[in-house]
Amino acid sequence: MVTAASQPLGAAARTRVGTRAPAVRHLGPNWYASVMGTAIIANAGAALPVHVPGLRTACTVVWALSLLMLTTLLGARALHWRHHRDQARAHLLDPTMAPFYGCLSMALLAVGGGTMIVGVDWIGTTAAVALDTVLFIAGTLIGLAAAVAIPYLMVARHKIAADQASPVWLLPVVAPMVSAALGPLLIPHLPAGQAQQTMLYACVAMFGLSLLATLVMLPIIFARLVTGPALPLALTPTLFLVLGPLGQSTTATNKFADLAPGVVPAPLDQGFTVFAVLYGVPVMGFALMWLALALAMVVRARRQGMGFAMTWWAFTFPVGTCVTGAEGLGKHTGLTAYDWLAVALYAFLVLAAATALVQTARGLVSGKLLAAPR
C-alpha cells in the first residue's frame, strides 16, 4: 500500500515541477546572444573615429539596456534550471544547442567590458571596476569551461554526422577570445609589475587558445558548406558567426598593443604593435571576404523564404567585433580607410541590432519565441 501510494505522489510531484514557470521551459542559452548583440553596440560605438553629438550618451543608454537584459535573462535561466532540469539537460545533449553555452560567457564579458568603456560615465570608476571584475572573472571561467566541456560532449556524448557541421560550433571556442580582447581594460587598475604582466600574458594565452581552436573548426565547417547539404534557412545567419573570431582576434591584438607599453619591457612592447598590424590587416581582409559570402548566402535564403529566428542575432556581435577590429587598425596604421570601414560596419550593426531587437520583442509578446520548437 505504501509503494502504491508513493507512485502517484511522485508522479504528482513531477507534474507540479514540470508545470512551474512554463514560460521559460524552452528558454535556451541561445538567448544570451541578444545580450551580446546589444552590448556590442555600446562598446563599438564609443570608440568610433568620428565625432557624433550624443553618441556616447546613446551608447551608455544601450549599455544600461544590455545590463538590464543580462540581469533579467540570468534570472529567467535560473528558473529554467530549477523547474525544467530535464529540458536543460536535453539542451546540453543536443549538438545544435549545447554550443550556445558559450554565449553565456560572452554576454557576461560584453556587458562587463561596456561597464569600463561607457558605464563608468554613470556609475563611476570604482563601481565600474568592481562590476567588470566580477563579470570578467565569471565570464572567463565559464568560457574556459565551455571551450573544454562542449567539445568533450561533442566527442563523447553527441551523435554527430559529418554533414551536420555548423558555424554554431565556434561559439564555445571563441569565448576565450572575448576575454582576451576585454581583459586589457582591467590592466591599468592592477598593481604595476607582475600583476599587470600576468594579466596581459594571460590574455595572450587565451588569444592563442581560441585562435588555434578556431583554425581546427573552420575547415570542417567550410567543408560541410561545400560538400554537404545546404544549411537550413533558419541557420543561414549563423554564417556571420565566423566573423566573430576574426574581428575579435584583431581587436585583441590591438588592445595588447595599446597596453603593452609600460607593462612589458622594450622591445617586447613594440613587438605587440608590429604583431597587431601584421596579424590584423590580413585577417580583416579575410573577414571582409567572408562577410561578402555570408551576405550573399543570406540574400539567397531570404529569397527562398527565410523568416525571423533568434539566429538573426548572429548579424550583430560578430559584425561588432569587426567594427572594433577596424577601429584598432585605423589607430595603429593611421589609414583613414579603416576608419571609414569601422563607420560603415557600425551602421550595418545598428540596423541589424534594431531589426533583431524589434522582432524579438514581437516574438516575446506573441509567445512564438518561447513556444515549444516544432
C-alpha positions, 0 to 999 in steps of 0.5 A: 500500500505504501509503494502504491501510494508513493507512485502517484505522489511522485508522479504528482510531484513531477507534474507540479515541477514540470508545470512551474514557470512554463514560460521559460521551459524552452528558454535556451542559452541561445538567448544570451546572444541578444545580450551580446548583440546589444552590448556590442553596440555600446562598446563599438560605438564609443570608440568610433573615429568620428565625432557624433553629438550624443553618441556616447550618451546613446551608447551608455543608454544601450549599455544600461539596456544590455545590463538590464537584459543580462540581469533579467535573462540570468534570472529567467535561466535560473528558473529554467534550471530549477523547474525544467532540469530535464529540458536543460539537460536535453539542451546540453545533449543536443549538438545544435544547442549545447554550443550556445553555452558559450554565449553565456560567457560572452554576454557576461564579458560584453556587458562587463567590458561596456561597464569600463568603456561607457558605464563608468560615465554613470556609475563611476570608476570604482563601481565600474571596476568592481562590476567588470571584475566580477563579470570578467572573472565569471565570464572567463571561467565559464568560457574556459569551461565551455571551450573544454566541456562542449567539445568533450560532449561533442566527442563523447556524448553527441551523435554527430554526422559529418554533414551536420557541421555548423558555424554554431560550433565556434561559439564555445571556442571563441569565448576565450577570445572575448576575454582576451580582447576585454581583459586589457581594460582591467590592466591599468587598475592592477598593481604595476609589475607582475600583476599587470604582466600576468594579466596581459600574458594571460590574455595572450594565452587565451588569444592563442587558445581560441585562435588555434581552436578556431583554425581546427573548426573552420575547415570542417565547417567550410567543408560541410558548406561545400560538400554537404547539404545546404544549411537550413534557412533558419541557420543561414545567419549563423554564417556571420558567426565566423566573423566573430573570431576574426574581428575579435582576434584583431581587436585583441591584438590591438588592445595588447598593443595599446597596453603593452607599453609600460607593462612589458619591457622594450622591445617586447612592447613594440613587438605587440604593435608590429604583431597587431598590424601584421596579424590584423590587416590580413585577417580583416581582409579575410573577414571582409571576404567572408562577410561578402559570402555570408551576405550573399548566402543570406540574400539567397535564403531570404529569397527562398523564404527565410523568416525571423529566428533568434539566429538573426542575432548572429548579424550583430556581435560578430559584425561588432567585433569587426567594427572594433577590429577596424577601429584598432587598425585605423589607430595603429596604421593611421589609414583613414580607410579603416576608419571609414570601414569601422563607420560603415560596419557600425551602421550595418550593426545598428540596423541589424541590432534594431531589426533583431531587437524589434522582432524579438520583442514581437516574438516575446509578446506573441509567445512564438519565441518561447513556444515549444520548437516544432 
